[in-house]
Amino acid sequence: MALRVSVIGTNYLGAAHAAGMAEFGHEVIGVDIVEERVQTLNAGRSPIFEEGLEPLLTKHTSSGRLRFTTDHREVADWADVHFLCVGTPQSPSGAADLSQVHAAADSLAPHLTRPTLVVGKSTVPVGTAPALQERLRAASPAGDGIDVAWNPEFLREAYAVEDTLRPDRIVLGVQNERAASLLKRCYAMPLSENTPIIECDLATAELIKVAANAFLATKISFINAMAQMCQAAGGDVTLLADAIGHDKRIGRDFLNAGLGFGGGCLPKDIRALAASAQDHGVTVLSDLIGSVEAINAGQRTEIAELAIEQAGGDVTGKRIAVLGAAFKPGTDDTRNSPSLTVAAHLAAHGADVHVYDPQATVDSPGISQDPTVEEALTGAEMVLHLTEWPEFRQLDPEHLATLVKNPLMIDGRLKLHRPQWAKAGWKVVQIGRAATL
Ligand SMILES: NC(=O)c1ccc[n+]([C@@H]2O[C@H](COP(=O)([O-])OP(=O)(O)OC[C@H]3O[C@@H](n4cnc5c(N)ncnc54)[C@H](O)[C@@H]3O)[C@@H](O)[C@H]2O)c1
């Protein structure tokens, strides 16, 4: 049976979740404090580039099952379940900044007059949920009638709609049967398709999410450390990854060596986990994460320094083209983008950096953005391939060789077909790949 669902915070996570809940048959109101975002969403448009999101928003804003507001009061007593999808950015100390979670709770609480369930989906440090429940109960007329549950989200940007509609697992951190059964009604549709469900306590649910991100980050940093080893010893990290990836216990995903991870989640989530591990005295975990972060940051510096070295030690005034600005393909998200860190490093050393990206907008001082690959490459003394958009693998190296001043490609993602580029006269540099391949 359909429920009334509110989704508080409607950007990368919340917009997809709100549209997904409408697709699951519920009546949904999304709440955000950014008026312009709410207007865009109410017009059935997506505030971000995310495959398939706009059609879903259009479908359900048109059907009347989905709308958006800036007023928390509208949803307080209306909804059976409130999902919190606000941001949890990194604070200067590295710990998660929970001010958006607190502000959302404070806007909602005074208007909750009947028992209700508030479900956190944002990624938070362990211990957040019980503290939030106390905060909500203290400020709300419904008092102890308010329960908090945690239902962490695992969607991947670029696959947000697919992951929302067909999640690979649903984690329910709950304190009682009422919360569990309400959440199961929210997810009745994916559950009817045998989606695995893990019911657990609040702390486990909070930790599951950060553990998943920390494990994925560790996999990437591990393969990048192996890339360094291959570079030093003359091996090929791509073949190595293919070979170990066939082992079912390891798997091939997240074993792509190169520029490492970025984005609005992984970097800040593992840093927050490290801070939380320190608070709990679990230094083995904070030390492990510290190494993962150091390897990841090192990849960016290494690629930037390699570019400077390939330019003869000085990039001042030299035109350098960068392919890709988004932190990964399939999104316009440039938060903590490895590509832009490298571009900024080169610009800071005096290079004339020209970036092309199919979706992302670059707003960094000293970096130009060009509307086409051709324009970015024209007159370039070096090209860096830093975000592996599929279209970059379809480029014609022969044609591009006629545009650049010097056919030198640094493939920071190890995804270009080196023999094809070499045949067209390019020198292709890839860290961790044997020169003969
Ligand atoms: N982006 C992802 O792919 C992803 C995946 C899984 C989990 N998460 C987690 O989900 C959470 C949200 O991530 P995001 O990338 O969508 O963050 P975001 O910063 O892009 O979006 C947060 C949204 O919340 C709104 N907001 C802030 N304060 C509010 C308030 N008081 N009331 C209502 N709305 C408010 C903001 O205006 C914004 O639209 C984070 O904890 C993140 O770690 C994100």
The ligand as a Gaussian input file, in Angstrom:
#p B3LYP/6-31G(d) Opt

LIG

0 1
 N       26.207000      11.622000      -4.084000
 C       26.177000      10.304000      -3.974000
 O       26.398000       9.570000      -4.932000
 C       25.868000       9.660000      -2.642000
 C       25.745000       8.260000      -2.579000
 C       25.479000       7.666000      -1.336000
 C       25.372000       8.446000      -0.206000
 N       25.530000       9.808000      -0.310000
 C       25.418000      10.599000       0.906000
 O       24.168000      11.256000       0.831000
 C       24.240000      12.545000       1.436000
 C       23.836000      13.597000       0.412000
 O       24.751000      13.558000      -0.655000
 P       24.619000      14.532000      -1.911000
 O       25.781000      14.197000      -2.794000
 O       23.233000      14.489000      -2.465000
 O       24.875000      15.935000      -1.158000
 P       24.610000      17.413000      -1.705000
 O       25.390000      18.314000      -0.835000
 O       24.847000      17.446000      -3.171000
 O       23.063000      17.650000      -1.464000
 C       22.506000      17.942000      -0.236000
 C       21.188000      18.640000      -0.438000
 O       20.597000      18.902000       0.831000
 C       20.058000      20.212000       0.828000
 N       19.927000      20.692000       2.207000
 C       20.891000      21.149000       3.029000
 N       20.378000      21.496000       4.228000
 C       19.049000      21.252000       4.149000
 C       17.961000      21.404000       5.051000
 N       18.141000      21.890000       6.279000
 N       16.727000      21.059000       4.640000
 C       16.530000      20.576000       3.385000
 N       17.511000      20.413000       2.482000
 C       18.749000      20.744000       2.854000
 C       21.043000      20.991000      -0.005000
 O       20.499000      22.213000      -0.450000
 C       21.326000      19.999000      -1.133000
 O       20.374000      20.104000      -2.166000
 C       25.679000      12.670000       1.937000
 O       25.733000      12.232000       3.262000
 C       26.443000      11.714000       1.046000
 O       27.634000      11.262000       1.650000
 C       25.755000      10.422000      -1.495000

